[in-house]
Amino acid sequence: MPANGPSSESAPSIFPGATISGRFRLERLLGRGSMGSVWLARHLTLDVDVAVKFIDAAFRDQKDHRGRFALEAQAAARINSPHVVNVLDFGAEASGRLYIAMEYLQGEDVGKLLERNGPLSPAVTARIISHACRGLGRAHALGIAHRDVKPENLFLVGATEDDGFVLKILDFGVAKSSKSTGRDFAGTVVGQLVGSPAYMSPEQAHGSLDVDFRSDLFSLAVVAYHCLTGVVPFGGASLAELLIGIVSKDPVPATRLAPGLPRALEDWFQRALDKNPARRFGSAKELAQAFHMAIGRHASSATDYSSASPAVSARVVAVRPTGTDTVVQVNPETRRLPSAHHADVSNHTASSGVALALAQVAEVANVLGVALVGPEGEPVAHHSSIGLPASLFSEVTRRAKESIDTFESLESTRSQSLALYFESATVLIRWVERHAVIVVGTEQVHPTVLAVSLNAAASKLHTLAKQAGSAEVAFRSTISSLPEADFSELSEPEPATHPLPTDAVPNATIARLTQLFAKPLGAVGRLAIQQRLKGGRPTLAVYPDFVRWLSTLIEDSTDREEFLIGALRLVPHSEGTPPVPPSAKSAGFASAPLSAPRLSLPEASRPGPEHVAPVASAAPRSALPAPPRPAPPVELASPSLPSPGATEPTTKAKKSVLYRGRKIEVDE
Amino acid sequence: MDAILRELKVRGVAHSSDTGEMLESAGDFDVETLCAVASVAARQLRDLEEVLCAGRLDRWYFVTEQQAYYVSERSGSRLVAAGEPVKNAEVTSKALHRSAR
C-alpha cells in the first residue's frame, strides 16, 4: 500500500459493524496486504467467521489492479484445494470497492513461525512442503502458477508444535494462467519483477514473461532452505546483488549451515534450485516425494504426501480430523529406523558388472532408483536419479522380506519376486543369489517393461555369480567382472607419443580414471563415468574439466582431493604449449578456458616427473578444501597442454587381488 | 468367484476381510490359510506406504519357485488368488485387480 495513500478503514463504508453487500458484518481489521486490508467479518446467513479482503481505494480505479484482484479470486476459487484458502464470495460493496470473502484461518504464516522459532525441524518442513505441493499441484494442473510462493503466503492452521497443522496457500494475487486466453493474472509486462525478491526464481529475476509452475517449485525450494537453515539461499546488500545471486550463484550447501541434515538433501536442493527450469523437478508431487525420501528417517507421519489414510499401521496411535484434513500420529517408539550399517552406502565394494546391471534398470522411464541389497540387508550398490538414499532401499527390502516370510506357512520355497503397486509408486524386488535387486519407480512406470528389465538384470547378476563361483565375489570385488582384456590394457603403459590437444583421452587412462573414481564412489562412480562417456571420450584439452566435474560428485573432501590430484596426473602436460583450437572442444564437455587457474604442486611435493593438468576457472560446486598434506598452492597460469616428451608414469604401486582363483597384480 | 477362477486360470481365489477372514472362495487351494497369511503380510507391507510416501497400496503379487500369489486391496477387504508361477504375473495381477473393482 502507498505510504500516503488513503486508508481503507478511513473510508466511510469500511468500519467495524459495517454490513457488506448485505452478507457480511465487519468485526475488526486483521491486517494489511500490498493492495488492501483484510477484515474479520461475520457471514450473516451462515453465521460463521470469514475474512474479507478489500482492495485499497488507491488501487480500485486502476484497471490492472482491479483485474488482478478479480483474477486472484477466480484463481483461488478454481483451484478448490484443502491447501489453498477457500474463496467464498467476490463482489463490490456500495462504494464500488472490490472485496473477496474467504474462509477465516486461525494460526500463523510460515514467515512468522520462522521469526518466532528460527529453523524448523525436517519433519515440520516436510509437512510444509507436502501440503504446499498438494495445493500448488492442484493449481498447476489447472495451468495456474502462483508466482509469489514465500513463507508469508503459506499459512499454518492449527498447532505447529505437534506437527498438527494444515497449510493453506494464500494470495494468488500475482498468479498467472497458462490456459486462459492470453490473460495474465498479474497483467505483467516484460521486464517487470513479480514476486518477492528473495524467493524469486531465476526466470522471474530476469523479468521474463515465460514463467510457469517450475518457478513456483524453485520458490518453494527456497522456502524449504529457509525453513531448514534459518536463512535464505540467496542474499545480498542490494536488490541487484540478490538478483545476481539468484541467476548465477550456487547457494551454500544446506548441510553446511545445518550439519544434522541428511546429505541426500544436497542432491534435492541442487535439482530444486537449478537455474534451468528444465532440470528442476517435473511436478510439485515429484518435488515433494523426493524431499520426503531425501530426509528419510527424519520424516514423520506428518510428512505423508499422498494420502492421510487412517489406521494403516499398528504404529498409528491416533487419527484426528483437523478442518478439511486428517492428521495421523505415529508412535515414535515403534518406528524402526535403519541401523547404523544400513545407513552407510557401501557401494564402493560393488563390481562393475553390478553397475552395468543396475544401469540397465535405471534407464527405464520413470524409474526413481535401483539398488542391490545384500543378504543381511546391507546396501551393495545403488543408483537414484533423485537422490534416494541407499538406506531407503535396504529398509524397503528388509520390510518386504519380513512381510512375505509369512508365506512360509504355505510353502518353503525361495522367494523370487515381489511387486508392490502403490497409489503413487511402484516397487519391484527380484531376489538373486540371496541378494535383492530393488527398483522404485513412479506410478507411471510401465510395469511390464520394468519387470522385463529387472529380470534381465537379475539374469546378468546370476551369470556373474555363476562365473565367479560366488555372489559375494561377483558382486563385491572391484575388478571381478572386468573382462580379462581390460587387465592387459591396464598393465601396459601407453606408448610414448606426441598427443595433440584434440586427441581423445586413451582408453587406458579412462580405465585408470574409472578405478580412481570407483574408489570413493564404487558402482555409482562407474555409472557416472559410463553415462558421461556415451557421447565419446573427452579430448586431452577438456580432460581437466571432465575430471573436475567428476570430482564434484565426491562428497568427502579428502577423497575428492585425492581423486582430483590422482586423476589429473593421468594426463601429462607441459607449459607453453599452443592454445587449444575451437575444434578441440568435444561435444558434451566444456573446454578448459585459456585463462584458467591451475592447481599445481610445489616442486618439493611433485612426485617425480609428473605434472598436474590445469583446472578450469569455474570453481566446482563444492570448493576443494585445503588438503591435509603440504598444501598445493592455487596459482593462475595459462593452461598447459600435453607435453610431447611427457609419458605415463613408469613405476606404479601394485596390489594383488584374487580373481577367479588367480592372483593378479593391478595398479594400486 | 468361479468366473474369476476361470478367467485368471489360477488354483484358488478368495474374497477375504481386512483381518484375513475368508468371506467366499473358489478352487482347490488352501484359501483360508492364504487369506490369513495375506492379511498379515498386507499389514506389514502397508507400512511401506509411509516409508516411501507412496500413498495407498493398491495391489501386489509375490512369486516363488512353486507358486504365484496375487492380492488386490480394497477398502476393508481384499481379493486373493494363488496359481502356478507364470512368466508374466503382471497380467494376472492386473486382471484380478480389475475383477476386484
Interface residues (C-beta under 8 A of the other chain):
Chain A: A288 Q289 H292 M293 A299 S301 T303 D304 Y305 S306 S307 S309 V312 S313 A314 R315 V330 L392 E395 V396 R399 A400 E402 S403 I404 T406 F407 S409 L410 E411 T413 R414 S415 Q416 S417 L418 A419 L420 Y421 F422 E423 S424 A425 V427 V440 P447 T448 A451
Chain B: D30 T33 L34 V37 V40 A41 A42 R43 Q44 L45 R46 D47 L48 E49 E50 V51 L52 C53 A54 G55 R56 L57 D58 R59 W60 Y61 F62 V63 T64 E65 Q66 Q67 Y69 A82 P85 N88 A89 E90 S93
